[in-house]
Amino acid sequence: MRQDRIGTAFLASILAVTAGLAAAPAIAQTPYDGLWQVTIVTKTGSCEASAHSMLTVADGKISGPSDVSGSIGREGLVRVSINGAYANGQLTGNAGSGKWNGASGGIPCSGRWEASRQ
């Protein structure tokens, strides 16, 4: 009889903890989540000389006002595609930089980008 009560109490406590964990909101954040101001500068080719964009990082995924997809790893490694151009680089703390390449009218372009957390 005593073992039944102990077993029931143990099972009830496990269920209560499990229910509490399931009810807790999932907050999956990465060190680079937030708003980022990005400046893109063309070094070669006939693409626009420079451009600025505000991008959002949420749970390591990059989004923005145009056709943007990409991710940032926990160590700050950036891989992103923006309107058919591809970029990679590194974020550290509240800043980062890297390289990009793409094309304008079929003519290859490339350059650098810099970002700062807002």
N, C-alpha and C positions, 0 to 999 in steps of 0.2 A: 504494500500500500504506500509506504513512504517512498519507494523507488518510483512509483507511478507519479506521485506529486512532484518529485524532483525532475523526472523526465518531462512532465507537462510544463513545469516552470521553465526549464531549459529551452524547450521547443518554443514556448511563448516569447521568451526573450530573444531568441534567434529571429523569429518572425517580426517582432517589433523593430529590431535593428535593421533587418532587411527592408521593411516597409519604409522606415525613415530614410534609408539610403535611396530607395527608389523615388521617394517624394522630393528629395533635394534637387534643386535645379542644377543642371549640368553647366558648369562654367569652365569651358575649355579655352584657356587663353595661352598665347605664346608671348615670349618676351618682346616681340615686335608688333603686336596688335596696336592699332590706332590709325590716325590720319598722317599721311606722308605727302609733303610737297616734293614733286619730282621735276627736275630740269633736265631736258634732253638737248644735247648739242650735236649737230652734224659735223663730222670732220671730213668725210669724203662723200662724193655723190651729189645729186641734185635734190635731195629731200629738203624740207623746210629747215632753215638755218638753226632754229631753236624752238623749243616748245616747253610749256609748263603744264603740269597736271596735278590734281589732288587725287591721290589714291587711298583706298581704305584697306587695311589688313585686319582681318578678323579670323581668329583661330588658325593663323598662318596662311590663309587664302587671300589673294590680292583681288580687289575689284575696283572699278572706277566708272567714269561717265561714258566711256566708249567700249569697244570690243576688247576687254582686258581679261586675261586669265593667267593665273600663276600662283606660285607659292613661295613661302619663306620658311626655311628649316629652322629648327631651334638654335642652331649655331649661326644663323643670319645669312645662309646661302640663298640668293635670290635667283629664281628662274621665272620669266614672265613673257607673255606674248601680248602685244598691243597692236591692233589693226594690221596684223600680218608681219610686224617687225618682232624680232626676238631679242631679249636682253638677259644678261646674267651679271652677277656681281655679289657684293658682300655688304651687309649691314652690320654695324657695330655700335651698340648703344643707341644714340639718337640720330645717327647719320650713316650714309652709305654711298657707294659709287660702283660703277661697272661699265660694261661695254654693251652696245646694241648693234644690230644689223638688220637691214630690210631692203626695200626697193621702192622707187617712185617712177611710175611709167615704165617699169621693166629695167630701170637702171639701178644697179646696186648702190646702197648708201650704208654708211656706218658712222659710229661716233661713240660718245661717252654719255653717261647719265650720272646725276648726283641727286641724293634725296636727303631730306631732313624731316624728323618727326615734328609734328605741330602740336 
